[in-house]
């Protein structure tokens, strides 16, 4: 009985070993930096193309001048947790993509961090 309980507790701890928070539809973990560099071209990429690549943004801001800013963020932590305490984060990854579109839906500029 005690052995079975230990197995259940170890299994529960391991199931908590990875946690991902995604702000946006598909998550940035599905797209690498090279793909972003090739597909996000200032002055060329449209908002429809960006949406097809990244999904719906986690946050959208319509500026007074008619430009639209889209934000995508993802934070991943791989950690080991026991029933009593967290032993500490083993790995933490943050990805962020910010896109600024003109009134006509053309990418004006973008920023990619964390890759």
Residue, then its C-alpha position, 0 to 999 in steps of 0.5 A: x500500500x505504501x509503495x503504491x502511494x509513493x508511485x502515485x505521488x511521484x507520478x503526480x510530481x512528474x506531471x507538474x514538471x512542465x508548465x506553459x502559459x501562452x498568451x495568443x491562440x497557437x503559442x510561439x513554441x510552434x514557430x522557430x526564429x528562422x521561420x519568424x525571420x523569413x515570414x515577418x517582413x516589414x512593409x510586406x507581410x499582411x495581418x492575415x499572413x501573420x494570423x495564419x502563422x501565429x494565430x490570434x494575438x493575446x493582446x491587441x491595441x488600436x492606436x489613435x493613428x489607426x495602427x494596430x499592435x499585436x502581442x504574443x507571449x509565451x512563458x515556459x517553466x520546467x521544474x520539479x515540485x514535491x507535495x510540500x515545496x517547489x525545489x526550484x525552476x530548472x529552466x525558464x523560457x520566455x518568447x515574445x513577438x510584437x507586431x505593428x500594422x498600418x491602417x491597411x493591415x501591412x506590417x510596419x515593424x516587429x520585435x522578436x525576443x527570447x529565441 
